[in-house]
Amino acid sequence: MFKDLAYCRPATVAAAVTALQTPGARALAGGTDLVVRLREGREGVAQVVDLNAIPGLGQIGVQGEEIFLGPLVTFSQMMTSALIRHEAPLLARAAAAVGSPQIRNRGTLGGNIMNASPAGDSLPVLLALEARVNLAGPEGERCLPLAELLAGPYHTRALPGEILTEIRFPRLPAGCGSSFLKLGRRNALAIARINVAAVLQVEAGKIKSARLAVGAVTPVPRRFPEAEAVLAGASPGEGVYKAAAREVAAGMVREAGQRPSFAYKIPAVQALVRRALAEAAQAVEGGEAGVPGSH
Ligand SMILES: Cc1cc2nc3c(=O)[nH]c(=O)nc-3n(C[C@@H](O)[C@@H](O)[C@H](O)COP(=O)(O)OP(=O)(O)OC[C@H]3O[C@@H](n4cnc5c(N)ncnc54)[C@H](O)[C@@H]3O)c2cc1C
């Protein structure tokens, strides 16, 4: 099936960058997206550059006030990592919500980002965590906010030959609670129809800051600053969650235009946002929701 496909397995980032400059070369991590597309003959790929022999790309750690993850970290690793469960429980929850055990064992964070699906479960979470990404390419290394990398559905601003080498985000400050919720179709291995990540910081009974990111409802998952502004300074409660949810729905319609699916998506996104905010506020008080399937 893949008889015309060249394969290489470089041992360093520099060698992978060089290999990726061959016309038709494409990076391979877990293959859960790429192999499906190769089978469908959709990609025009001539050479696969397998990143799995490069040491250090599968690490999770903390450096000062930042958490870092290598692009080859799998969903299963994120689900079970004590550091991620403690520092970024919403990322562990998003990882647990992905596909099936087989997909979680193979699929990587870097692949999820670079695939840039509007429904990618890691994306709203990383946006809410204000993640930055490091890229290495023919012109050297650069670091940019994840939001700047995401250009459109299945499209990033990575330059030809660039590899994602690290994902970093600041540790959440004291008084933060978070949540990740996903609405999917169980019988289709649950690619998200809507996914929501929320981080609330509460101080002296008021919301000091709010971060709210939603995926699968706009061409690119994104934060909703209008909704965050409604929340900032308010007392946590159903009234303000509803107002924020209305802002998200309005933002979604503004950006995507009216669509037939919005008849169900508008009430669904509002309900999911309200629930995510309520869960995040509850988590501030020590009631962080567990990570399903991680025991
Ligand atoms: C049955 C099934 C169910 C799924 N369910 C979900 C789900 O519920 N939620 C969800 O979010 N996703 C889901 N997915 C998709 C998910 O598995 C992928 O998005 C996965 O995260 C991609 O990672 P990978 O390592 O398999 O990437 P690959 O398939 O190896 O690569 C994906 C793309 O990213 C590029 N790439 C990979 N790593 C790098 C890198 N370091 N630098 C530059 N480019 C790179 C590749 O060239 C390719 O274009 C599902 C997939 C399947 C098949």
The ligand as a MOL file (V3000), in Angstrom:
LIG
                    3D

  0  0  0     0  0            999 V3000
M  V30 BEGIN CTAB
M  V30 COUNTS 53 58 0 0 0
M  V30 BEGIN ATOM
M  V30 1 C -10.3120 6.6220 15.8430 0
M  V30 2 C -9.7480 7.9630 16.1810 0
M  V30 3 C -10.3060 8.6840 17.2350 0
M  V30 4 C -9.7960 9.9470 17.5700 0
M  V30 5 N -10.3690 10.6460 18.5900 0
M  V30 6 C -9.8960 11.8700 18.8970 0
M  V30 7 C -10.4890 12.6270 19.9470 0
M  V30 8 O -11.4190 12.2030 20.6190 0
M  V30 9 N -9.9630 13.8640 20.1940 0
M  V30 10 C -8.9100 14.3830 19.4870 0
M  V30 11 O -8.4810 15.5050 19.7550 0
M  V30 12 N -8.3330 13.6760 18.4950 0
M  V30 13 C -8.8050 12.4520 18.1870 0
M  V30 14 N -8.2320 11.7390 17.1700 0
M  V30 15 C -7.1020 12.3600 16.4570 0
M  V30 16 C -5.8250 12.2320 17.3230 0
M  V30 17 O -5.5270 10.8600 17.5270 0
M  V30 18 C -4.7140 12.9380 16.6390 0
M  V30 19 O -5.0010 14.3090 16.4060 0
M  V30 20 C -3.3770 12.8080 17.3790 0
M  V30 21 O -3.2630 13.6260 18.4980 0
M  V30 22 C -2.2730 13.1140 16.3980 0
M  V30 23 O -1.0660 12.7270 16.9960 0
M  V30 24 P -0.1570 11.6510 16.2700 0
M  V30 25 O 1.0330 11.5150 17.1180 0
M  V30 26 O -0.8980 10.4170 15.9460 0
M  V30 27 O 0.1930 12.4820 14.9530 0
M  V30 28 P 0.5500 11.9780 13.4870 0
M  V30 29 O -0.6160 11.3070 12.8600 0
M  V30 30 O 1.8460 11.2660 13.4850 0
M  V30 31 O 0.7660 13.4250 12.8080 0
M  V30 32 C -0.3280 14.3100 12.6570 0
M  V30 33 C 0.1430 15.5390 11.8740 0
M  V30 34 O 1.0320 16.3090 12.6700 0
M  V30 35 C 2.3350 16.3880 12.0610 0
M  V30 36 N 3.2730 16.2730 13.1810 0
M  V30 37 C 3.2400 15.3620 14.1790 0
M  V30 38 N 4.1880 15.6570 15.0890 0
M  V30 39 C 4.8520 16.7530 14.6360 0
M  V30 40 C 5.9210 17.5420 15.1430 0
M  V30 41 N 6.5200 17.2850 16.3110 0
M  V30 42 N 6.3430 18.6090 14.4140 0
M  V30 43 C 5.7480 18.9060 13.2270 0
M  V30 44 N 4.7050 18.2130 12.7130 0
M  V30 45 C 4.2680 17.1460 13.4090 0
M  V30 46 C 2.3790 15.2460 11.0550 0
M  V30 47 O 3.2570 15.5370 9.9850 0
M  V30 48 C 0.9240 15.1840 10.6170 0
M  V30 49 O 0.6640 16.1730 9.6500 0
M  V30 50 C -8.7070 10.4880 16.8280 0
M  V30 51 C -8.1190 9.7480 15.7920 0
M  V30 52 C -8.6330 8.4940 15.4600 0
M  V30 53 C -8.0050 7.7180 14.3360 0
M  V30 END ATOM
M  V30 BEGIN BOND
M  V30 1 1 1 2
M  V30 2 1 2 3
M  V30 3 2 2 52
M  V30 4 2 3 4
M  V30 5 1 4 5
M  V30 6 1 4 50
M  V30 7 2 5 6
M  V30 8 1 6 7
M  V30 9 1 6 13
M  V30 10 2 7 8
M  V30 11 1 7 9
M  V30 12 1 9 10
M  V30 13 2 10 11
M  V30 14 1 10 12
M  V30 15 2 12 13
M  V30 16 1 13 14
M  V30 17 1 14 15
M  V30 18 1 14 50
M  V30 19 1 15 16
M  V30 20 1 16 17
M  V30 21 1 16 18
M  V30 22 1 18 19
M  V30 23 1 18 20
M  V30 24 1 20 21
M  V30 25 1 20 22
M  V30 26 1 22 23
M  V30 27 1 23 24
M  V30 28 2 24 25
M  V30 29 1 24 26
M  V30 30 1 24 27
M  V30 31 1 27 28
M  V30 32 2 28 29
M  V30 33 1 28 30
M  V30 34 1 28 31
M  V30 35 1 31 32
M  V30 36 1 32 33
M  V30 37 1 33 34
M  V30 38 1 33 48
M  V30 39 1 34 35
M  V30 40 1 35 36
M  V30 41 1 35 46
M  V30 42 1 36 37
M  V30 43 1 36 45
M  V30 44 2 37 38
M  V30 45 1 38 39
M  V30 46 1 39 40
M  V30 47 2 39 45
M  V30 48 1 40 41
M  V30 49 2 40 42
M  V30 50 1 42 43
M  V30 51 2 43 44
M  V30 52 1 44 45
M  V30 53 1 46 47
M  V30 54 1 46 48
M  V30 55 1 48 49
M  V30 56 2 50 51
M  V30 57 1 51 52
M  V30 58 1 52 53
M  V30 END BOND
M  V30 END CTAB
M  END
